[in-house]
């Protein structure tokens, strides 16, 4: 499909490099605390709760028994999703651009599950990762353009026998305002700017339906779960 023409383009790689620099730099400690059990601010508590709810929503799209299934955790961060997939019996390939977050993920993974999860630093779109029975991409496509997101999920779907379940920032007035301000006043020490997406627009770019599963709003955490089938 036309969307696939943009996979791995300059725009994708440029944004990916900024995401890597952010999570391997100024955000490492904050992200480790947010996704762990450390005490955090009330604002970050809402984000933590929202992410927990989103992870549960995404997991609900897959069978409880994933024995013999090969699943890609695309943008695995500190590994919470990978651990839950492995607990269901999946053979998990957990990829992230941040080596520092992968160190945290490996340290947190229960010893009994370590044989089921392979952590890799790199690009979650790399074709040499092989084929999968399902793909989960939680909050790892938030910083890319519509064309780049469409190309990414289209390319992943081409190598997946089952669903590609992913999240996107919804096009709410608040997030659109934040997006506009971020573009007007960029700062090197701030996270890459989220790009709001609409399922209908993604579907038009892909030329195929994108299912909107649900939206989680928890304080400063706002994200929409979507699903693409082969």
N, C-alpha and C positions, 0 to 999 in steps of 0.2 A: 504494500500500500504506500501511498505518497508520504504518509506520516513517517514511515521508516527511513526515508531519505535523510532525516535530520538527526538520526541516532549518532551520538558521538561527535557531533559537529562542534565548531568553535564555541558557540554559545553554551552548550552543555558542559564542555570541559572547563570553560572559564568559571561558570557558576560552581561546578563541582570543586574546583581548586579553592574557591573562596569559602565554601562550606567546610572543606578539610582544614583550611587554615584557622577558621573560627573554632571548630570543635577540638582541634588539636592545640589551640592556644588559649585565648581568654576564657573560653566557655567550658574547658575540661572539668574544672573543680565544681562549677555550678551545676553542670549536667550530671556529674557523678552524684552529687548530693540530692538533686531533684529526683533522680530515678532510683535512689536507695532508700534507706530508713533514717537518714539524718534529719534533724529538725530544720525546717525551712520557714520562710515568711508565709503569712496567710495567703498572699498572692500566689506564691509558688505552690502552696498546698492545693489551691484550686486547679492549677495546671497539672499537678501530680494526679489528683482525683480524676480530672478529665482524661488524661492519658490512660489511666487504669480502665476507665469505662470504654474508651475507644478500643483498647486492646481486646477487651472482652467481646465487643461488638464484632470486630474483625475475626476473632477466633470462632465466633458462632457461625460463620459462613463455611467452616470446614468441618469434616466429620470428627466426632469425639475420638474415634479410633483411627489413627494415622499410621499404624504399623505398615511397613513396607513402602510408605509414601516418601518421595523425595521432595522437600519443600525448600524454597529459597526465601530467606528472611533478608529482604533487600533494604539495606540501611538499618542494620540491627542495633546500632548504638551500644548501650551497656547490657544488652542481651536478655531482657525480660521476655520478649516474644519468643526468641529462640528456645529459652528454657521451657516455656509452656508447650511449644510445638514438640519438643523432644519428650516431654512428659506424656504426650499423647502417643508416642511411639514413632514419630517421624525421624527420618534421616535428614538433618537440617544443614544447609549451607548458609552460614550467616556472614554477610558481607557488609563492610562499612568502609568509608573513606578515611576514618580516623583511627590510626593505630593505637592511640592512647585510650580511646573508649573501648577498643577491642581487648586491651589488657584488663580493663575493669570487667568486661563481660566474661572473659575466661576465668578470672578469679572468683566471680560470683556463681558460676555454673556449678550445680551440685555434682559431686564426684561421680555419682551413679549415672549421670547423663552425659558425661564427657565423651564417651565413645560414639554418641549420636550427633554431635554438633561439630562442624568444622568451621572455625572462624578464619576469615580471609580479609586482608586489607586490600582495597582496590575499588574498581568500578562495578557497581551492581548490574550493569548492562553487558559486561564482558561475555561474549559468546562462548568462550572456553569453559564457562561454568557448567555448560551442558543443558540437559532437559530436566523439567520438573513436573510434578503432579499438581502443584499449587505454588503460587507466589504471594507473599505478603510484603507490602511496602508501606509501613506506618510512618507518616510524617517525614518521609525522605524525598518526596517530590514537591515539597512546598515552595521551593525557591526557583522553579523553572517556568518557562513560558508555556502557553497552551500547546504550541507546536512541539516543544521538547517533551512535555508530559505525554502527549498523544503518541509520539514516536517511541518513548520509553515503554509505555504499557503495551503498545502494539507489538514491539519487538519482543518483550517478555512473553506475551501471549502466544507468539509464534513458536516458542520453545516450551510451552506449558500445556499439559493435557487437561488441566482443570482451570479454575478461576484465578485471575489476578485481582487480588483485593488490595486497594490502595486508598490513601487519604489525600485530600486537597483542602486548601483554605477556601471557604465559601465566599461568594461575592456579596457580603453584607455591607451596609453603609459604613460601619465602624472599620472593618478591615480594608475597604476601599480607601477610606480617609488615611489610615495608617500607611497603606501602600503608597499613596500619593506623597505623603510627607517624607517617607523613606527615600523616594526617588528625588525629592527636592533637596534633602539635606543628608546626603550620605556621610557615614562616619566609618573609619577603618576598624574601630573597636566594637562595632555593633554587628549583630548577626546579619547574614544576608537577608534581603527583604523578601517576605513571602509574596507570592503572586496569586491573587484570588482566581478561582476557576469556577466555571459553571458546567454542570454535566451536559447540558444541551449543546454548548459550544464545543466541548471535548468530543462529543458524539459526531458533530458535523465535521470536525477536523479528521477524526478517525474514519468516518464513513461507516460506522457500525454503532449499535446501541451501547450505552454506558448506564448501568443500573445505579441509582442513588439509594444506598442502603439505609442511611440515617445520619443525623448530625449530632455531635456532642458539643454542648456549650457548658463550660464550667469556669466561671470567672473569666480570666484572660485566655483560657484555652477554648478555641472554636475550630472544629475540624469536621469535615464531611467524609463519610466512608462510601466508597464507590467500588463497583465490581465490573470486570470485563471477562467475558467468556470466549473460548476459542471460536 
